[in-house]
């Protein structure tokens, strides 16, 4: 169960910048747009884009926009997600185990 929680945490955190969006109000904010969850770990310079402001920006092509990552924040995100998934999985296992102990019509 812990391995499943770890794999799920890595996958969810790795994919989070692809579904994240950021609202910017001026061109200066486009210089350093951060993506990722629960804490932003991918940063991108999107000054080349000229959307009408305010704009909701998403992760753009790293070939066209300078992109950087923070491995330390990525590890913290994975640890946080792992903690949540492992706790939820443990709670689910306890609930299932408790449900098996009592049968319908049986008084516990």
C-alpha positions, 0 to 999 in steps of 0.5 A: 500500500505504501508503494502505491501511495508513493507512485501515486504521489510522484505521478500526481505531483509530476502532472500537476503543472500540466493542469495548473493555471495562474492569473496574471494582471500585468506583463511584469508578472509574466516574467516568473510564472509558477506552476505545480501543486501543492507548492509551485516547482516549475517556473516559466518566463512567458513575457513573449506571450501577449494575452489580453490582461488580466490573463489566465496562463498555463504551462507553455512549451519549454522549447519556446519559453525559458523554464526552470524547476526546483527539485527540492520543492518537487521532493517536498510536494511528493512527500506531502502528497505521499503523506495524504495518500498513505493516510487515506489508504490506511484509513480505508484499510481500517474501515474495510477491516472494521466492516469485515468484523461485524456481519449484518444482524450481528451485534458488536 
